[in-house]
Amino acid sequence: MNGLNSEYDILLPELREHCNAALRSFGNLNSSEDRNLYVSLKEFFTECSRISTILWSKNNKKSRKHLRSIFSIADNSPFSPGCLSELETALRRMEKTFDKGMKNALQNEGKENILESKRVEENSLKENISQKEPVALSYDPETKTLTVDGKKYEILPLFRAVRDLYASFPFFNELQACTEMLEKDPRNATALFQKAILLYKATRFETALQLINRVLEIVPDDFRVWYNRGVILSEMGRLEEAIDAYDRVIELEPAFEIAWDNKGVVLSRLGRLEEALETYEKVLRRNPEYAEAWAGKGSVLSALDRKEEALEAYSSALKIRPDYLEALKCIGSLFSRTGRFERALAAYDTAIQFAPEDPGLWAGRGLFLSELDKQEEALQSCNRALELKPGFVPAIEIKVEILSRISRQKARDSR
């Protein structure tokens, strides 16, 4: 493997560079800047073609197949030569449209010097793209669809392939180790599971889910695998399936409390608040010292507008974990909503002791101080938030309101 590793030491920086350039070009397609559509599209396709050439090199088929396996790039990936060929056809059509526009422009302008020709070429293309009549080349940034001579091409799958590859680079060594174990034993559940977790960390949820499903074919009753399936499905927005996965975890290992907690979160996201509340109460009957469940119960009760019960739930969480930052934020906000600004301020002051660099806490503290008519202190708190995070919008908005209150007070005092 030493030879392969040396080869990859050269290839990985090249791949990363091409991914960077492709992502940048794709971003230019949606930019409001005065960018040439054709140039951005050509750059994007060219970089994707270079990525494809590296991954499917005809001279090093075995090593490149291994490289694709490490990154979990399927044979039918949008990068594959077969899939990419259709978009390369679109590029050739674009070039034909481009050349035609350039020739027309040169005829109209009368072929002056090279510099003038380039200027005409650029202006001609921009006019061709921006004219109100239907054009041979267009791009819809909403649907990520390219239209060339009336034929539509989907760009989004190729962009996602670039994004997924780029996101995988930080985990290359670990992915390589898992892949080498799987080449020796394709049914190595541990290697499959570890690779799925790595791809989840790279936000490649679809591929991670495919690997998790393969693990479950080998070890169908492992509660940890079911739990991670629920986490991945939740990230993908497949919430009903996530609940089924968490239910399977609870069935296999009822003492695995985080599955109860996650199920409550997903039920809340679905708006099934009473079911979420029941879930938290079930786990708290099993373990009354589970702070996260008390906080989850508080969030559901707050959403049900049962504020006093929610305050009690958050208080229970904080008795167990006094440094529970999220519970401190929530109880502070809830005190604020019920007009108890002194207690809200106390909660945020406690939170700041544990997270002194959190600009949101300083901004919220400023709001509570302002409600208590401590405008100068409130202003200082907002300024601290802006020191920590310049341009922090919540702090700016609160500061504007504080300054407005100070101005109104001065106006009243001057009468």
ABEGO torsion letter per residue (X at the ends): XAAAAAAAAAAAAAAAAAAAAAAAAAAAAABABBBBAAAAAAAAAAAAAAAAAAAABAABAAAAAAAAAAAGBBAABAABAAAAAAAAAAAAAAAAAAAAAAAAAAAAAGGBBAAAAAAAAAAAAAAAAABABBBABBBBAAAGBBBBGGBBBBAAAAAAAAAAAAAAAAAAAAAAAAAAAAAABAABAAAAAAAAAAAAAAGBAAAAAAAAAAAAAABAABAAAAAAAAAAAAAAGBAAAAAAAAAAAAAABAABAAAAAAAAAAAAAAGBAAAAAAAAAAAAAABAABAAAAAAAAAAAAAAGBAAAAAAAAAAAAAABAABAAAAAAAAAAAAAAGBAAAAAAAAAAAAAABAABAAAAAAAAAAAAAAGBAAAAAAAAAAAAAABBGBAAAAAAAAAAAAAAAAAAAAAAX
